[in-house]
Amino acid sequence: SFFSLKCINLFLSTLSAITCGHPGNPTSGRTNGSEFNLNDVVNFTCNRGYTLSGNARAQCRLNGQWSSPLPVCKGICGDPGIPNHGARLGGQEFKTKSLLRFSCEAGYSLIGSHRTCKSDGRWSGKPPLCKGIQIHLKHKDLNMLMYDRQQYKKVYN
């Protein structure tokens, strides 16, 4: 009977020595919990302006691994997209108060210039548009352009 009691104690002491180590902190977030041993639980939170993507908690398992991978903290606003024939100037983080500016390719005019991520998770303003520029030439101006083009060819070719 003493032998089996010793075996149980050895098993229990082995279980209590299992540790998972600190799981790390999500980028733009933190891990709440100070114990990282078998069955301990940690909770993950994000800084203001970010939302948690993944499990908000993890438990230390018998195999020395956490039950869930480290979650990701994402900016509150979703990706606002990029206008056709345009570009977005700014980062890929869409957290509260992020300011994005837009531009258009040559031959296109920008309608709307910037958007800001608001604290309610929506973007300010309307999505910007790149509208094709239409040039209206009078017959006389068109003839002048054709003449200039012919002169250019004579001089530079």
C-alpha positions, -999 to +999 in steps of 0.1 A: +000+000+000+029+023+007+042+017-028+009+027-045+007+058-023+042+068-034+032+063-071+002+086-067+023+113-051+049+110-079+021+113-105+006+143-087+040+161-083+046+155-121+012+170-129+018+201-108+052+207-125+036+211-159+039+246-171+030+263-204+051+295-200+038+329-208+018+328-241+029+362-252+009+394-258-012+400-289+001+430-309-018+460-297-031+440-267-021+423-235-024+390-217-041+390-183-029+363-159+002+356-139+001+318-135+010+296-164+008+261-149-015+232-156-052+242-158-044+279-153-064+303-176-053+336-192-075+362-208-065+383-238-076+419-244-070+445-270-060+482-266-086+508-272-093+512-309-088+474-316-110+444-316-100+408-307-100+382-335-097+347-320-103+332-286-103+356-257-090+330-233-067+300-232-060+272-207-027+255-199-031+218-209-016+186-198+008+185-228+023+219-218+006+238-246-021+265-245-056+254-256-058+283-281-033+301-303-025+338-295-054+359-309-049+390-331-060+425-323-074+443-354-083+479-359-120+486-354-128+497-389-128+472-418-108+477-449-124+506-468-111+494-501-094+513-529-112+532-557-109+519-593-081+537-610-069+549-576-045+543-547-047+545-510-021+565-492-016+553-456-011+521-436-029+489-434-040+495-398-076+507-395-078+516-359-098+545-344-086+579-357-067+564-386-066+588-415-065+575-450-059+596-481-066+586-517-052+596-551-061+587-587-042+577-618-034+602-645-065+610-665-088+606-635-101+631-610-106+623-573-140+628-558-135+628-520-100+629-506-098+612-472-116+591-446-112+587-408-119+556-388-145+566-362-149+551-327-182+534-337-163+513-363-175+532-393-155+553-418-162+590-421-176+603-454-184+583-486-160+561-504-139+582-528-142+578-566-118+583-595-138+597-623-124+599-659-115+634-670-133+644-702-117+670-723-140+689-747-121+705-776-134+728-802-128+718-838-101+746-841-083+733-810-083+698-824-068+709-857-041+728-837-033+696-817-030+676-849-007+702-865+015+703-834+018+665-835+029+666-871+055+693-864+068+672-834+072+642-857+092+663-882+115+678-856+122+647-834+119+617-857 
